[in-house]
Amino acid sequence: MEMTPSQQRWEAWMTALTDVLAAFPADVTVTCPSHADGTVQVAFTGDPASRIGYYTAWCDTCHEGISSGRAGAPEGMPIIALRDSIEGDPDIIPDDVRLLPPDPYLGDDAEEHTF
Ligand SMILES: [Zn+2]
């Protein structure tokens, strides 16, 4: 089954997130899958006690990105407490990050962006 353009973009972001996590705790430079205009940043938001939460990956230039499904934080991964992220944490995740719709995504209504 062929993936829609939005699914392909989402998959590219998941690959980028996987690449960053595979290198952790080393830093790795992963180019923005959406526009190749910046570097992929990753942060983990969740419960510091259980270390369960989700990842946000975004481009430091266009601020496009994704959030992962439920995940556990590896040892040494800084955790943004859920409460803090709801209130916004501009020092880590920019307030204007545009999260791509998750896979599977059956419509392309949200696909078009103008830059
Ligand atoms: Zn970008």
Backbone and ligand atoms as CSV (ligand in chain L), in Angstrom:
chain,resi,resn,atom,element,x,y,z
A,1,MET,N,N,0.844,-1.188,0.000
A,1,MET,CA,C,0.000,0.000,0.000
A,1,MET,C,C,0.885,1.246,0.000
A,2,GLU,N,N,0.583,2.142,-0.871
A,2,GLU,CA,C,1.390,3.351,-0.958
A,2,GLU,C,C,1.068,4.313,0.179
A,3,MET,N,N,2.098,4.933,0.692
A,3,MET,CA,C,1.886,5.919,1.737
A,3,MET,C,C,1.542,7.259,1.100
A,4,THR,N,N,0.687,8.000,1.782
A,4,THR,CA,C,0.396,9.358,1.342
A,4,THR,C,C,1.618,10.225,1.644
A,5,PRO,N,N,1.709,11.392,1.001
A,5,PRO,CA,C,2.835,12.301,1.305
A,5,PRO,C,C,2.934,12.629,2.791
A,6,SER,N,N,1.783,12.794,3.449
A,6,SER,CA,C,1.851,13.134,4.875
A,6,SER,C,C,2.379,11.948,5.684
A,7,GLN,N,N,1.991,10.728,5.274
A,7,GLN,CA,C,2.519,9.546,5.968
A,7,GLN,C,C,4.020,9.420,5.742
A,8,GLN,N,N,4.452,9.697,4.510
A,8,GLN,CA,C,5.893,9.616,4.220
A,8,GLN,C,C,6.677,10.613,5.060
A,9,ARG,N,N,6.103,11.815,5.197
A,9,ARG,CA,C,6.807,12.834,5.992
A,9,ARG,C,C,6.851,12.414,7.458
A,10,TRP,N,N,5.724,11.881,7.933
A,10,TRP,CA,C,5.678,11.444,9.338
A,10,TRP,C,C,6.695,10.326,9.559
A,11,GLU,N,N,6.753,9.380,8.626
A,11,GLU,CA,C,7.714,8.280,8.744
A,11,GLU,C,C,9.142,8.805,8.734
A,12,ALA,N,N,9.407,9.805,7.926
A,12,ALA,CA,C,10.748,10.391,7.881
A,12,ALA,C,C,11.114,11.007,9.223
A,13,TRP,N,N,10.131,11.604,9.869
A,13,TRP,CA,C,10.368,12.168,11.200
A,13,TRP,C,C,10.597,11.072,12.237
A,14,MET,N,N,9.839,9.966,12.125
A,14,MET,CA,C,10.062,8.860,13.059
A,14,MET,C,C,11.472,8.291,12.888
A,15,THR,N,N,11.924,8.215,11.638
A,15,THR,CA,C,13.286,7.755,11.381
A,15,THR,C,C,14.296,8.718,11.999
A,16,ALA,N,N,14.050,10.008,11.863
A,16,ALA,CA,C,14.947,11.007,12.437
A,16,ALA,C,C,14.994,10.868,13.959
A,17,LEU,N,N,13.820,10.695,14.575
A,17,LEU,CA,C,13.766,10.515,16.030
A,17,LEU,C,C,14.528,9.252,16.427
A,18,THR,N,N,14.316,8.181,15.688
A,18,THR,CA,C,15.004,6.920,15.973
A,18,THR,C,C,16.514,7.090,15.876
A,19,ASP,N,N,16.965,7.852,14.877
A,19,ASP,CA,C,18.401,8.083,14.700
A,19,ASP,C,C,18.989,8.836,15.898
A,20,VAL,N,N,18.253,9.845,16.368
A,20,VAL,CA,C,18.739,10.621,17.518
A,20,VAL,C,C,18.806,9.722,18.756
A,21,LEU,N,N,17.759,8.914,18.961
A,21,LEU,CA,C,17.722,8.067,20.152
A,21,LEU,C,C,18.746,6.946,20.078
A,22,ALA,N,N,19.021,6.462,18.869
A,22,ALA,CA,C,20.013,5.397,18.711
A,22,ALA,C,C,21.396,5.895,19.122
A,23,ALA,N,N,21.645,7.185,18.902
A,23,ALA,CA,C,22.953,7.748,19.222
A,23,ALA,C,C,23.052,8.171,20.688
A,24,PHE,N,N,21.900,8.380,21.352
A,24,PHE,CA,C,21.885,8.871,22.723
A,24,PHE,C,C,22.709,7.968,23.638
A,25,PRO,N,N,23.525,8.510,24.551
A,25,PRO,CA,C,23.598,9.923,24.937
A,25,PRO,C,C,24.551,10.763,24.094
A,26,ALA,N,N,25.104,10.208,23.044
A,26,ALA,CA,C,25.943,11.024,22.172
A,26,ALA,C,C,25.056,11.974,21.361
A,27,ASP,N,N,25.585,13.114,21.014
A,27,ASP,CA,C,24.860,14.039,20.146
A,27,ASP,C,C,25.052,13.616,18.702
A,28,VAL,N,N,24.003,13.676,17.949
A,28,VAL,CA,C,24.095,13.374,16.532
A,28,VAL,C,C,23.320,14.452,15.787
A,29,THR,N,N,23.863,14.858,14.651
A,29,THR,CA,C,23.194,15.887,13.853
A,29,THR,C,C,22.328,15.217,12.806
A,30,VAL,N,N,21.009,15.389,12.956
A,30,VAL,CA,C,20.058,14.834,11.995
A,30,VAL,C,C,19.360,16.013,11.326
A,31,THR,N,N,19.398,16.034,10.015
A,31,THR,CA,C,18.822,17.142,9.261
A,31,THR,C,C,17.302,17.049,9.227
A,32,CYS,N,N,16.660,18.200,9.276
A,32,CYS,CA,C,15.195,18.289,9.247
A,32,CYS,C,C,14.617,17.480,8.087
A,33,PRO,N,N,13.749,16.484,8.389
A,33,PRO,CA,C,13.176,15.673,7.311
A,33,PRO,C,C,12.164,16.439,6.459
A,34,SER,N,N,11.635,17.521,6.987
A,34,SER,CA,C,10.604,18.250,6.240
A,34,SER,C,C,11.201,19.150,5.171
A,35,HIS,N,N,12.220,19.931,5.551
A,35,HIS,CA,C,12.721,20.947,4.629
A,35,HIS,C,C,14.239,20.998,4.546
A,36,ALA,N,N,14.927,20.118,5.261
A,36,ALA,CA,C,16.393,20.121,5.278
A,36,ALA,C,C,16.944,21.507,5.604
A,37,ASP,N,N,16.238,22.206,6.467
A,37,ASP,CA,C,16.611,23.590,6.765
A,37,ASP,C,C,17.200,23.745,8.168
A,38,GLY,N,N,17.253,22.670,8.923
A,38,GLY,CA,C,17.744,22.801,10.290
A,38,GLY,C,C,18.076,21.432,10.845
A,39,THR,N,N,18.227,21.380,12.175
A,39,THR,CA,C,18.639,20.154,12.851
A,39,THR,C,C,17.515,19.677,13.761
A,40,VAL,N,N,17.337,18.372,13.809
A,40,VAL,CA,C,16.289,17.772,14.630
A,40,VAL,C,C,16.677,17.841,16.102
A,41,GLN,N,N,15.766,18.371,16.910
A,41,GLN,CA,C,15.916,18.422,18.359
A,41,GLN,C,C,14.937,17.424,18.972
A,42,VAL,N,N,15.302,16.870,20.114
A,42,VAL,CA,C,14.432,15.875,20.749
A,42,VAL,C,C,14.336,16.178,22.241
A,43,ALA,N,N,13.124,16.099,22.777
A,43,ALA,CA,C,12.913,16.233,24.216
A,43,ALA,C,C,11.912,15.175,24.664
A,44,PHE,N,N,12.028,14.786,25.929
A,44,PHE,CA,C,11.126,13.786,26.501
A,44,PHE,C,C,10.250,14.457,27.536
A,45,THR,N,N,8.948,14.264,27.405
A,45,THR,CA,C,7.980,14.799,28.358
A,45,THR,C,C,7.306,13.634,29.060
A,46,GLY,N,N,7.209,13.680,30.377
A,46,GLY,CA,C,6.553,12.574,31.054
A,46,GLY,C,C,6.591,12.703,32.556
A,47,ASP,N,N,6.358,11.576,33.193
A,47,ASP,CA,C,6.327,11.491,34.646
A,47,ASP,C,C,7.722,11.137,35.135
A,48,PRO,N,N,8.360,12.037,35.890
A,48,PRO,CA,C,9.741,11.766,36.336
A,48,PRO,C,C,9.853,10.521,37.213
A,49,ALA,N,N,8.768,10.136,37.893
A,49,ALA,CA,C,8.826,8.966,38.771
A,49,ALA,C,C,8.819,7.673,37.959
A,50,SER,N,N,7.865,7.538,37.065
A,50,SER,CA,C,7.752,6.299,36.287
A,50,SER,C,C,8.630,6.331,35.038
A,51,ARG,N,N,9.070,7.517,34.647
A,51,ARG,CA,C,9.848,7.720,33.427
A,51,ARG,C,C,9.083,7.265,32.188
A,52,ILE,N,N,7.743,7.346,32.259
A,52,ILE,CA,C,6.903,7.045,31.102
A,52,ILE,C,C,6.389,8.358,30.535
A,53,GLY,N,N,6.399,8.453,29.230
A,53,GLY,CA,C,5.918,9.678,28.599
A,53,GLY,C,C,6.004,9.565,27.101
A,54,TYR,N,N,6.433,10.639,26.469
A,54,TYR,CA,C,6.531,10.627,25.006
A,54,TYR,C,C,7.628,11.581,24.571
A,55,TYR,N,N,8.101,11.364,23.377
A,55,TYR,CA,C,9.111,12.235,22.794
A,55,TYR,C,C,8.468,13.282,21.909
A,56,THR,N,N,9.070,14.442,21.898
A,56,THR,CA,C,8.776,15.430,20.878
A,56,THR,C,C,10.058,15.641,20.087
A,57,ALA,N,N,9.950,15.549,18.775
A,57,ALA,CA,C,11.075,15.857,17.894
A,57,ALA,C,C,10.669,17.032,17.028
A,58,TRP,N,N,11.571,18.006,16.875
A,58,TRP,CA,C,11.217,19.166,16.058
A,58,TRP,C,C,12.474,19.717,15.406
A,59,CYS,N,N,12.237,20.498,14.375
A,59,CYS,CA,C,13.334,21.151,13.652
A,59,CYS,C,C,13.602,22.508,14.290
A,60,ASP,N,N,14.881,22.799,14.544
A,60,ASP,CA,C,15.202,24.062,15.219
A,60,ASP,C,C,15.089,25.268,14.294
A,61,THR,N,N,14.784,25.041,13.029
A,61,THR,CA,C,14.601,26.165,12.106
A,61,THR,C,C,13.130,26.376,11.746
A,62,CYS,N,N,12.470,25.339,11.217
A,62,CYS,CA,C,11.069,25.519,10.782
A,62,CYS,C,C,10.070,25.150,11.876
A,63,HIS,N,N,10.541,24.530,12.960
A,63,HIS,CA,C,9.697,24.164,14.107
A,63,HIS,C,C,8.604,23.171,13.744
A,64,GLU,N,N,8.756,22.460,12.636
A,64,GLU,CA,C,7.859,21.356,12.343
A,64,GLU,C,C,8.375,20.131,13.073
A,65,GLY,N,N,7.478,19.186,13.405
A,65,GLY,CA,C,7.964,18.006,14.094
A,65,GLY,C,C,6.858,17.019,14.375
A,66,ILE,N,N,7.153,16.091,15.271
A,66,ILE,CA,C,6.182,15.059,15.652
A,66,ILE,C,C,6.281,14.820,17.151
A,67,SER,N,N,5.241,14.182,17.694
A,67,SER,CA,C,5.381,13.579,19.016
A,67,SER,C,C,5.206,12.072,18.855
A,68,SER,N,N,5.940,11.331,19.675
A,68,SER,CA,C,5.910,9.871,19.579
A,68,SER,C,C,4.716,9.326,20.347
A,69,GLY,N,N,4.502,8.053,20.236
A,69,GLY,CA,C,3.582,7.377,21.131
A,69,GLY,C,C,4.223,7.212,22.498
A,70,ARG,N,N,3.504,6.540,23.373
A,70,ARG,CA,C,3.959,6.276,24.739
A,70,ARG,C,C,5.308,5.581,24.715
A,71,ALA,N,N,6.222,6.080,25.535
A,71,ALA,CA,C,7.578,5.550,25.538
A,71,ALA,C,C,8.159,5.661,26.939
A,72,GLY,N,N,9.206,4.917,27.181
A,72,GLY,CA,C,9.941,5.022,28.423
A,72,GLY,C,C,11.231,5.786,28.184
A,73,ALA,N,N,11.610,6.603,29.157
A,73,ALA,CA,C,12.836,7.387,29.008
A,73,ALA,C,C,14.049,6.526,29.353
A,74,PRO,N,N,15.041,6.486,28.475
A,74,PRO,CA,C,16.268,5.763,28.804
A,74,PRO,C,C,17.018,6.460,29.931
A,75,GLU,N,N,17.893,5.723,30.573
A,75,GLU,CA,C,18.694,6.283,31.651
A,75,GLU,C,C,19.477,7.491,31.129
A,76,GLY,N,N,19.462,8.564,31.919
A,76,GLY,CA,C,20.205,9.750,31.542
A,76,GLY,C,C,19.430,10.731,30.695
A,77,MET,N,N,18.239,10.335,30.251
A,77,MET,CA,C,17.415,11.244,29.433
A,77,MET,C,C,16.720,12.245,30.333
A,78,PRO,N,N,16.941,13.554,30.122
A,78,PRO,CA,C,16.222,14.545,30.927
A,78,PRO,C,C,14.727,14.450,30.662
A,79,ILE,N,N,13.926,14.598,31.712
A,79,ILE,CA,C,12.472,14.487,31.582
A,79,ILE,C,C,11.835,15.830,31.896
A,80,ILE,N,N,11.055,16.323,30.964
A,80,ILE,CA,C,10.246,17.510,31.220
A,80,ILE,C,C,8.969,17.031,31.888
A,81,ALA,N,N,8.715,17.498,33.101
A,81,ALA,CA,C,7.511,17.059,33.805
A,81,ALA,C,C,6.282,17.465,33.015
A,82,LEU,N,N,5.304,16.578,32.941
A,82,LEU,CA,C,4.108,16.777,32.127
A,82,LEU,C,C,3.434,18.108,32.457
A,83,ARG,N,N,3.320,18.382,33.742
A,83,ARG,CA,C,2.668,19.619,34.187
A,83,ARG,C,C,3.357,20.844,33.578
A,84,ASP,N,N,4.682,20.805,33.532
A,84,ASP,CA,C,5.430,21.938,33.000
A,84,ASP,C,C,5.172,22.121,31.513
A,85,SER,N,N,5.064,20.977,30.805
A,85,SER,CA,C,4.908,21.094,29.362
A,85,SER,C,C,3.534,21.641,28.993
A,86,ILE,N,N,2.532,21.330,29.848
A,86,ILE,CA,C,1.200,21.871,29.581
A,86,ILE,C,C,1.233,23.392,29.738
A,87,GLU,N,N,1.991,23.857,30.708
A,87,GLU,CA,C,2.106,25.300,30.900
A,87,GLU,C,C,3.041,25.926,29.873
A,88,GLY,N,N,3.759,25.102,29.162
A,88,GLY,CA,C,4.665,25.610,28.145
A,88,GLY,C,C,6.066,25.752,28.696
A,89,ASP,N,N,7.022,25.306,27.959
A,89,ASP,CA,C,8.411,25.411,28.386
A,89,ASP,C,C,9.259,25.903,27.220
A,90,PRO,N,N,9.218,27.227,27.026
A,90,PRO,CA,C,9.865,27.798,25.831
A,90,PRO,C,C,11.379,27.591,25.823
A,91,ASP,N,N,11.942,27.252,26.985
A,91,ASP,CA,C,13.388,27.047,27.016
A,91,ASP,C,C,13.777,25.733,26.356
A,92,ILE,N,N,12.843,24.808,26.259
A,92,ILE,CA,C,13.165,23.516,25.681
A,92,ILE,C,C,12.410,23.308,24.377
A,93,ILE,N,N,11.102,23.133,24.471
A,93,ILE,CA,C,10.305,22.938,23.259
A,93,ILE,C,C,9.680,24.275,22.872
A,94,PRO,N,N,9.969,24.762,21.680
A,94,PRO,CA,C,9.388,26.056,21.286
A,94,PRO,C,C,7.865,26.004,21.312
A,95,ASP,N,N,7.251,27.120,21.703
A,95,ASP,CA,C,5.785,27.164,21.807
A,95,ASP,C,C,5.098,26.967,20.467
A,96,ASP,N,N,5.792,27.312,19.388
A,96,ASP,CA,C,5.122,27.301,18.082
A,96,ASP,C,C,5.485,26.064,17.254
A,97,VAL,N,N,5.928,25.000,17.910
A,97,VAL,CA,C,6.184,23.758,17.172
A,97,VAL,C,C,4.875,23.264,16.556
A,98,ARG,N,N,4.937,22.936,15.276
A,98,ARG,CA,C,3.767,22.392,14.581
A,98,ARG,C,C,3.945,20.882,14.452
A,99,LEU,N,N,3.137,20.143,15.210
A,99,LEU,CA,C,3.246,18.687,15.178
A,99,LEU,C,C,2.486,18.137,13.975
A,100,LEU,N,N,3.148,17.286,13.226
A,100,LEU,CA,C,2.510,16.645,12.086
A,100,LEU,C,C,1.492,15.633,12.590
A,101,PRO,N,N,0.427,15.416,11.838
A,101,PRO,CA,C,-0.565,14.419,12.258
A,101,PRO,C,C,0.063,13.032,12.300
A,102,PRO,N,N,-0.294,12.251,13.297
A,102,PRO,CA,C,0.343,10.947,13.467
A,102,PRO,C,C,-0.095,9.947,12.408
A,103,ASP,N,N,0.714,8.951,12.240
A,103,ASP,CA,C,0.446,7.852,11.337
A,103,ASP,C,C,-0.415,6.809,12.058
A,104,PRO,N,N,-1.432,6.201,11.523
A,104,PRO,CA,C,-1.869,6.432,10.144
A,104,PRO,C,C,-2.722,7.679,10.028
A,105,TYR,N,N,-2.576,8.335,8.916
A,105,TYR,CA,C,-3.290,9.575,8.681
A,105,TYR,C,C,-3.915,9.476,7.304
A,106,LEU,N,N,-5.216,9.602,7.224
A,106,LEU,CA,C,-5.913,9.242,5.988
A,106,LEU,C,C,-6.293,10.430,5.128
A,107,GLY,N,N,-6.064,11.622,5.607
A,107,GLY,CA,C,-6.402,12.791,4.805
A,107,GLY,C,C,-5.180,13.664,4.595
A,108,ASP,N,N,-5.230,14.495,3.604
A,108,ASP,CA,C,-4.097,15.376,3.335
A,108,ASP,C,C,-4.433,16.831,3.607
A,109,ASP,N,N,-5.535,17.046,4.326
A,109,ASP,CA,C,-5.996,18.417,4.543
A,109,ASP,C,C,-4.946,19.263,5.250
A,110,ALA,N,N,-4.235,18.647,6.178
A,110,ALA,CA,C,-3.269,19.401,6.988
A,110,ALA,C,C,-1.866,19.323,6.401
A,111,GLU,N,N,-1.756,18.763,5.202
A,111,GLU,CA,C,-0.438,18.485,4.647
A,111,GLU,C,C,0.228,19.749,4.089
A,112,GLU,N,N,-0.551,20.626,3.511
A,112,GLU,CA,C,0.054,21.741,2.782
A,112,GLU,C,C,0.535,22.840,3.729
A,113,HIS,N,N,1.791,23.189,3.571
A,113,HIS,CA,C,2.345,24.304,4.335
A,113,HIS,C,C,2.998,25.246,3.340
A,114,THR,N,N,2.902,26.506,3.617
A,114,THR,CA,C,3.538,27.486,2.764
A,114,THR,C,C,4.675,28.146,3.515
A,115,PHE,N,N,5.830,28.141,2.918
A,115,PHE,CA,C,6.993,28.754,3.574
A,115,PHE,C,C,7.628,29.770,2.643
L,1,ZN,ZN,ZN,12.886,22.199,9.260
